Structures are given as C-alpha cells and as structure tokens.
Amino acid sequence: LGAAEEEWLNETPSATASPVVAVDRQSNVYALDGRAGIVKYNSEGEELYRFVLPVADTAHRVQALHVDSFDCVYAGVSTGGLSITARLWKMIPNDDTGLEILWQVEPGGWVEEIEVQGAKLFAACNFPDFNQGRLRIYEAIDSSDPIQTLDQVIPYPVNGLSLNKAGEAFTCHDTNARDAGLGGLKIR
C-alpha cells in the first residue's frame, strides 16, 4: 500500500471543525467555516476568500456543500434553529467578493446533501416536524429563479445522496429509519 503525503494543513478562520469540504476542477478547496461561512483555499493551501451566507436564524448551521464543474458553489442549512426557514443557495464566482448569491430557496427542511447533474440540482432533505425525508429536484438552476420539479418522500432521516451517470438517485439512511439502509430512485 502507498502512503499519503500531507501537502498542507490549515485551521478554518473561526477555528471550528468543518463538517464537509469540496474541491473544484482547479483543485481549490472550499471548507465550511463556523455556522454559515465558506472559506476558499487554493491548491497550495493559501486562503483566497471568505464568504458568509445570510441565514434566516442565527442558530442555523450550514453543513451541505457542493461545487459543480463550472465552479458554482451550492450550500444548505442542515441543523440549528427552525428547519422550516432553512435555506439552500447557489453562488457564482465574483472577482470582487469571491462569490455572489445567484439564488436562494427555502426547501422547508434541513438540506443534508446536494448533488448537481446537468441543469438539475438534487437535494436530500430532512423534515423533522413530519418525520419525513424528501428528495427535491430543482431545474433552471442557472437562472435567478430555480423551479422545483420533484418532491419525493424518502425514508427519514436521510443521511446521504449520490447520483449515477443515468441520473438515478441513491440515498442512505440511519438504521432506525423506517426503511433503513440504501435506496435507489429512478428519476427521469
């Protein structure tokens, strides 16, 4: 077996643990920072910018992050405060501020995982007030007003989401979930 070599190690600006990171096509690293921040590092570990998301509730915590093949950044609130006011954002690169928000939606529940395929955004969401997981699909995501085209009930709680090349969604759930384990949905 080969050995991994540490290239760089940074602490986020708020000195908090980042629950998730994402890497873009140029090997830049995006880390979640604090409750609602995103910090971008280049491939050498140098900080490029910080961006704070406008959460609806000061207790909200962003824990879902995705970067697409065009370096657009997606983030969603996953915990803290009221789930009904949780937000999901798409941000586009901006030379002055690093990022600018293209759109924001309130899916009505916690955003656990985000995937993008083509012009569709897939969001695995938890609705604790209803003991439901839901798969939401948004289209027209390159416009300033995305359209929700699917709202599919899935086992609760949903912990993860992955897509195959055919656009089929696979989700994973806690062992205490109603239909625990893995699930596949054919979405066309």
Residue, then its C-alpha position, 0 to 999 in steps of 0.5 A: l500500500g502507498a502512503a499519503e503525503e500531507e501537502w498542507l494543513n490549515e485551521t478554518p478562520s473561526a477555528t471550528a471543525s468543518p463538517v464537509v469540504a469540496v474541491d473544484r476542477q482547479s483543485n481549490v478547496y472550499a471548507l465550511d467555516g463556523r455556522a454559515g461561512i465558506v472559506k476558499y483555499n487554493s491548491e497550495g493551501e493559501e486562503l483566497y476568500r471568505f464568504v458568509l451566507p445570510v441565514a434566516d436564524t442565527a442558530h442555523r448551521v450550514q453543513a451541505l456543500h457542493v461545487d459543480s464543474f463550472d465552479c458554482v458553489y451550492a450550500g444548505v442549512s442542515t441543523g440549528g434553529l427552525s428547519i422550516t426557514a432553512r435555506l439552500w443557495k447557489m453562488i457564482p464566482n465574483d472577482d470582487t467578493g469571491l462569490e455572489i448569491l445567484w439564488q436562494v430557496e427555502p426547501g422547508g427542511w434541513v438540506e443534508e446533501i446536494e448533488v448537481q447533474g446537468a441543469k438539475l440540482f438534487a437535494a436530500c432533505n430532512f423534515p423533522d416536524f413530519n418525520q419525513g425525508r424528501l428528495r427535491i429536484y430543482e431545474a433552471i438552476d442557472s437562472s435567478d429563479p430555480i423551479q422545483t420539479l420533484d418532491q419525493v418522500i424518502p425514508y427519514p432521516v436521510n443521511g446521504l445522496s449520490l447520483n449515477k451517470a443515468g441520473e438515478a438517485f441513491t440515498c442512505h439512511d440511519t438504521n432506525a429509519r423506517d426503511a433503513g439502509l440504501g435506496g435507489l430512485k429512478i428519476r427521469 
